């Protein structure tokens, strides 16, 4: 039995475990275990959204048991205190874990550069708990300031300093700037009293980006009334103040540290070669240079690719690209095949400044494009959803879309508030029942005619040579010749011609449907209908009745609505009905989104079905459900 242990449930650890589980899913001689002190995986790149109350707290964490449901990965909740490389064991206060292959992915922690008071007097911002704590601190300061009578104390309560203007600091201060207006309105505070400062020890913000994008980012921050301090020599952080240089002492009760990271505490204590703030030196296979059965993933990697001058960056894409290499190399080691070297090709970086604006330098390796505004935010959301699709598939992608695009308050979405406005579903009940009633009436009316004469075809138009207005009118004349006088026949001709001319169907759409009708429903001579045409008619009539009833009683209304859209478009495009049929389409679109959950059977049926659906192993394995 080969034992593979992944230490850390961050981006790199989770992806490596999933890749290994896929490679060894049918191998009973391989055991995979992931160890983390938390029962969840945290989306560290989204912490700012929780702190500024744009997204719910649970949106940035994913249950590890859910991630590995149905996979060959055992999750152990424990905090490892020591690694015995010679004995191939990991030790905690309560257990010992043996391994044949170890993957270290414990991530990073904030580094304070030895600045006096920095660690003790600032809010760190590198975990789920940090984000939640800061969220409560921000609201607490507004709450207390609203009641504070002392101007100096009130000013310090409403001053927020973010130290560090990299991606984390800029994204956080951008979110806080957008939230300022909401909180000021709630607590009756003048927005001009609230001071937001982002300070960087480097000479510019976001130094990893091109200068053009840095200028765009600075302009956006200033538009949000954020003070930017660069080349800030932070000499000391006190309890309620920070020295941004010798003479610039800022009184603030909320100081957030985002100025840099170093390897986690356990990595710093390991007897392995380290460089660059406690990162483990690896070879091209991402193995520790000291231990060939120990691999390193994510932020813990210190590796300079061939032809590069700098080590791989501490970013999510590094973890995404390293994970399959490590999984492949462990597999190669077990099976005795050749290993692959790590040759990363990064696709750029993105940073959001609030919910509706961002800057990005993205593209293909070696060919990056600068994006701002809408396109930058679109690329950021796309990258986030791509990562989530690898971790929890449809389930988390759906949840992400809900809290980023649809369940968003105060227009905090890069598409504005157009998709986030929600109305109670009971307003749709009359429309749903009217739509269902119309389809039911149409179906019953046609069924009566079929019952009287099964040979009648009234859903499918006449064969090809009879479809123009003149031919249709002639048919109408023949139909009434024996029962009405000449004046009535002339009236029938006019009515038939006007009905056909009233149909508005684009020519190319009609040509397609006309070709399909000729192929499926008319015989080769075009003089009669095929057997399929009769069965199609019966099916359409039954569908109109069934879907009409489903809409009336509110059972599977989304399915019924979508199906009736298809029927209505088909009927209209073949000129079997007037343009009034388009009303059916509009009404059905409105009824798709949960109209049956109010005064409908969906209220009872869908929750029960959802529970049964989630019990299916394949559904859990591929995350084909919503929470």
N, C-alpha and C positions, 0 to 999 in steps of 0.2 A: 504494500500500500504506500503510494506516494502522497505525502501531505503537503499541500500548498496553503500557506497562510498569508492573507493580505491584511496588513495593519493600517487601518484608517479607512473611513467611509466617505472620503471626499470625492471630488471629481475623478481623480486618477484611480483611486481604490475601487470605486463602484464600477467604472468601465472595465478595469482589468478583470475583476471578478466575473462580470457578465461575459466577457470574451472567453475566459477560461472555462466557464460553465458550458458554453456552446461547443468548445473544442472537445471537452471530456464528458459530454452528456451521456454517452453510452459506455463509458469506461468505469467499471466498478473498482478498479485498482487505484483510482485517483480521488482524493478527498480535498475539497476546497472549503476554507473557512475564512470569513471576514470578521475582524475584531474592531470594534469602535466603542467608545464610552457612551455615545448617544444612540438611541434607537432610531435615529432619523439621519438622512442626508440633507445638508443645508445648501441652498442655492446662494452662495456667498456674493455673487454678482448682483443680487437683487435685494440686499439688505437695506439699501437706502429707501426702497419703496415702502417697507414696513415702518421704518423709523419716522417717515413723514406721512404715514397713514394713507398712502395711496393704495396699497394692497393689504389684504388681511394677513394676520400673523402666520397662520398655517399655510399660506401660499408659498412660502419659501423653504418649507421642509417636506421631505418625502420619507415615509416610513420604510425602513430598510427591509422589513418583512414583505412589504408590497413589491419593492423593487425585485426581490429574489423569489417571489412566489412561483412555485413550480420549477425552479432552477436548482441545480446541484450545488448550492452554496449555503453553508451553515453560518448563521449570523450569531456571533457571541458578543454580548454587551459586557465589556470589561475595560479597565484602564491598565495598560501595560506599564510597568515601572522599570523593567530591565530586559535586555536581550543578551542571551548567552550564545554568541556566534559559534564557539567551539562545540558546545553541547547541542546546538541547534534547538534552542528553547526560548520561548518568551514567558516572562514571569509577571504576575500581578499579585496583589495581596490575597487573592482567593483561589488562584488556579495557575497551572503551568501548561503551556501549549507547545508541543513538539512540532517541528517542521522539517521538511526536506528542501522546500523552496520558500523563500520569504520575499514578499513585496512590501516595501516601506513607502507608505503614502500618507504620512501623518500631517502633511501640510505645514502651515506657518503660524506664527503668532506675531503680534506687534513688537517692534523694537523701538526703544526710547533713546538710544544713542548716549546713554549716561547723563542726560539732562536732568538736573535736580528737580524733583517734584513731579516730573512728567508722568510717571507710572501711577503715582499715588493720587494725583489731583485731576486726572482727565478721564473721560469716558473712552474706553477702547471700542473699536468698531471692526470686529473680525469674527463674529459668531452670531448665531440666532439669538442667544441671550443678550448679547450686546445691543442688537437692533431693537429688541423689545424694551430693554432698560432705557435706551435713549428716547424711544417713542414716549415713554411715560414721563421721562424727565422734561422733554419739550412741553408737553401739555401741562405738567405740574408748574413749570415756570410761568406760563401764561396765566394759569389759574391764580397763583399767588400774586403775580404782578398786578392783576386786576383789582386786588384788595389792598395793595401796599401803598402807604401814604408817604413814605420817605422817598424823595426823588432819586437819590443816589442808589439806594437798594433796588428800587424799581428798575432803574437803568441797567444795573448789573444782571438782574433777572431776565431782562429782555435783550441781552447781548449774548450772541452765540458765536463762538470761535471754533473754526475747524482748522486744525494744524495738519498741513499736508494737502497739496493741490495736484495730486495724481488723479487717476480715474476715480478712486473711492471717494476722496475728499470733494472733488468737483461734482460728482453725481449726488452726493449727500447734500451739499449746500444748495444745489439747484432745486432739489426736492423741497428742502426747507423754505426756500424763497417762494416757491409756489404755494406752500401750505400757509405761509404767513398771512395772506389775505383772509383765508378761511378762519384761522384762529383769532385774528384781530376782530373780525366781524362777530364771532361768537362771544368774545369776552369784552367787546366794546373798547378796544385799544386802538389808538391811532397807529397805523402802519409805520409812520415815520419814527416812532419810538423804538421799533424793533431793529436791532443792528445785527447784520450777518457779515462775518469776516472769514475769508479763507486765506490762510497764510502759508507760504511755501518757503522752505529754506533755499531752494534752487532759484535761479534768476527769472524763471517763467513758469507758468502753470502748464500742466500736461506736456512735459518736456519730450515725451516720446513721439509726439505728433509733429507734422510739418508746421512751419511758422504760420502759414496761411490759415490753417485750422485753429491754431492757438489764438490768433487774432479774432476769429469768429467766436470761439468759446468765450474769450474775455469780453467781447461786445455783448454776448448774450447774458453773461453774469452781471455786467453793469446795468443792462436793461432791467434785470430783476432786482436792482438795488443791492447788489452784493459788493462789499469792499474787498479788493484784491491787494494783498501784501506779498511781494516777492522779495527774494534775498533777505528773508527775515532771519536774523540771528537770534534764535530762541535760547535765551540763557537760563531761564528758570520758569517753572510753573508753580504758582502758589495756590493756596486754597481760596479760589475765587478771583484769581488774576493770572495773567500771563505776560511775560516780558518779550515783546516782539522787537528786540533790539534794546539798547541801553536806555533810551529815552521814551520808548513807546510802551507804556504799561497799560494794558487793557483790563478793566474790571469786568469779569464775566463769571457767572455761576454755572455756565455750561461750556466746557472746553472739550472738544472731541479730538482724539489723536488718530490720524490716518497717515502718518508721515513715513511709514516704512514697515517692513516685516523681516523676520528671520526664521530660521528653522524652528520647529516645535521643540518643546523642552526635552523630550526624550531623545530626539535626534542630536541635540546639542551635547548630550551626555554619552553618546555612543563612541566606542573606540574604533572609528573609521576616519578616513581622510575626508576633510571638509574644507570648503572654500566659500567665499561670498555669503557671509552671514549664515553660517551653519547649514550649508547645502552639501549633500554627500557626493563626492567625486565618483563618476561612473565611467565605464568604457563605452565603446560605440554600441554595445548590446544592452546598455542601461543596467549593467551589473556593477555593484560596488567593486572598486579596484582592489579591495582587500578581501572580499568574500564572493567567490564565483556563483554561489547559490543564492545570493541576496540581490534582489533587483530594486530599483528606485523609480518612483513614478511621481508626476506632478511637480509641485513646488520644491520638493526635496532634491530634485535632480540638479547636479552641477556637471554639465557636459557642453563642451564647445564643439559643434559640428565642424567637419572638415571644410576649410575655406572661410570660416567665420572667425571673428575676433572676440565675440562676446558669448557667454553661455546662453543656453536656451532660456527664454523669458519665463517668469512665473505668471502664467496665464492659463486660462481654461483650455485653449486649443493645444497647448503643450501636453496637457494631460490626455486630451482626446487622441492625439497622435501617438503618444508614448504607450498607451494602454494596449493596443493591438500588437505592437512590437514586443512588449514584455510577455504577453500571453503566447505569442507565436514562438518566442525564444525559449520559454519554459517548456512548451510542447516539444520543440525541437530537441531540447536537452533530454527529455524523458524518452523520446522515440529515437534518439541518436541521429538526427538529421542536422543540416546546416542552419546556423542562426543568421538573423538579418541585422544589419546595422541601422541605427536610428538616423534617418535623414529627413528632418522635419521641413515642411514647407508651409509657412504660416500665411494666413489669408487676411491679416490686418487687425485693426483694433477699432473699437467703437466706444463712445462715451455719450451718455444722455445727460442733458442739463435741464432737469425738470421732465415732465411727462410728454411734452410736445415738441421738444427740440433736441437735436444731438449733432455731433460731428463724428465722422468716420473716415478712416483711411483703409479701404478694403479692396479686395480683388483677388488676383492670382499671385502666387509667389513670384516676386520680381516685377510685378506689374500691378501696382495699387492705384486706386482712384479715390479722390477726395470727395466726400459727400457731406452735405449739411441738411439740417431741417428734416423734412418728411422722409426723404430717401435714406438718411442716416438712421432714423428711428426704425424705418422699415427693415433695414439690414440687421439692426440689433435684435428686433423681435424675431426675424427669420432664424438667426443664429441660435437664439435661445430655444426656439421651438425645435430646431434640428437636434440640439443636445438632448432636450427632454424626450424626443422621439426615440433616442437610443436607450434612455434609462427606463421610462415607464410608458412608452408608446402613446397611443391615442388618449389614454386616461389623463395624463398630465398635460398633454398638448391642449386638450379640450379645456381643462381647468385654467391653464395659462391664458387662453383666448378669452375666457369668461372674465377674469379679473383684470385683464389688460385692455380689452376692447368693449365689452358689453356691460359688465357689472361695475361700472366706474362712475363715481360721483364727481360733481363739480367740473365736468368736461375734462377730466384728467386722462386723456387718451390722445395719442398722436393723430387720430382721425377725428378729434373733437368730441362733441357729445352726441353726434348723429346716431350712433349705434347704442349708446348707453341709456337713452331715455326709455324707461319702462312704464307700462300702463297695466292696471289690473286686467286679468284675463276675462273677468265677467262682462266687460264691455263687448267682447266678441261673441257672446252666447247668441244674441239675436241674429247676427250675421251667419254664424255657423248653422243655426237651425233653418234659416231662410235658404241658404245654399243647399243644405241637405234636402229640404222640401222640394226645391226646384228640380234637383236630379231625380228624386223619387217620383215626382209627377211625370217627368219626361219618360222614365223607364216604364212606369205603369201604363201610360198612354200608348207607348209602342208595343208593349206586351199584349194589350187588348187587340191591336190590329193583327199581330202575329197569330193570336189565338183564333181570330176569325178566318184568316187565310195565311197558313204557314209559308206560302210561296212569295208573299210580298217582301220586297226589299226596299226599305225606306230609310235605312241609315247610309247605305252606299249609293252614290249618285249613278245616273245612267251610264252605260258604256261610253267609250271614248268618242264615238262619232255622234253622240247625242248630247254632249256636255255644253255646247255653246248656247247662248241665250235663245237664238232662233229655234234650234232643235228642241230645247226645253219647252219653248212656247208651243211648238207644233204638237208635242206630246200632250201638253195641257189641252189643246184644242181637240185632239182625238179623244181624250178622256171624257170630255163633256159634250161631244157632238151629238150623241144619242139622247141626251137628257135635258139639254138647255137649248135656247134659241141662238141665233147668230150673234145677237148683241151680247149675250152672256159669254159666248166663246171669245169674242173680241176682247172683252174685259179680262178673261182668263189669260189671253196672250199678253196683254199689257202688264198684268200683275206678275206673271212669271218673268217677263223680261226685266221689270224693275227690281225684282227680288235678286236676280243674278247680278245686275249692275251695281246693286247696293253693297255687295260683298267687297270688302277691301282686303285683298290678299296679295302680297308682293308676288310678282311674276315668278321669281326664282323659287320661292317656297311652293307655289302651286305646281310648278313644273316637276319638282321632286316628288311631291305627293301624287301627282298625276301619273308619273312613271311607275311608282310603287303600286298604285291601284291597278294599272294595266297589267303589271307582272303577276299580282297575286289574286285579283278578284274577277278578271274577265278572261273568257276563253280566247283562243288564238284568233278567232274571227272578229272578236269584239262585239258580238251580237248577244251574248248571254253571260250569266254569272257562273263562277266556279262553285264547287261544293264548299270550298273554304270561305267564300263570301257569305254563305248562309250561316255557317258556324260562327263566323266573326260577328255577324249581326246578332245572333242569339247571345253571344258572350258580352257584347256591348250593352245589350238591354239588361242582362242580369247584373252587369257591373254598375250601371246607373242606379238600379234598385238597391243593390247591396251597399254601395258607397253612400248613397243618399241616406239609408237607414243608419249607417255608422256615424255620419255627421250629425244626424238628429239626436242620437243617444250619446254622442261624444265618446265613441269607442275607437281607439287607434286613429284619432283625428289627423295626426300628422301624415300617416300612410294614406288615409282616405283623401286628404286634401291634395297631396302630391299626385295621386292617381287621377283625380278629377281634373287637375291641371293638364295632364297628358291627354285625357279624353277630349277636353274642351279645345285644346290647340289642334288636335287631330281633326275634329269635326269642322272647326273653323277653316283650317288650311285646305281642306278638300272642297270648300264652298258648299257644305251641307247645312250651314246655318249662317245667319247674319252676323254682323260685327258685334251684336249684343252678346254673343258667346264669349267675348273677351271679358265681359263683366264676371263671368264664372271664374276666369283665371285670376283676376284681381282679388275676388272674395276668397278663393282657395288659398292664395299666398298669405293673406292675412290670418287665416285659420290654422296655418301650419304650427305656429309656435305656442303650443299648449292650450289651445282654446277648449279642449275637452277636459281639462283639469278642473273646470268650474261647471257645476251642474251637468256633469258627464261621467260616464263610466271609467274614463281614464283616471279619475281621482282615486279609484279603488284598484283598478286592474294593473296600471303601470308600476306602482310601488311593489306589488306582489311579484310581478314578472321580473322586476329588476333584481329582487333577492334571488329568485331562481336562476336567473341568467348568470349572476356572479358566482354561483356554485359550480358552474361548468368549468372543468380544468383548463380547457383550451382558452376560454375567455379570460381566466385569471392569468394564464401563461402569457397571453399577448395583450393584456390590459385593455380589452375591448369593452370597457364599461366607464360610466361616469360616477363620480362620488355624490 
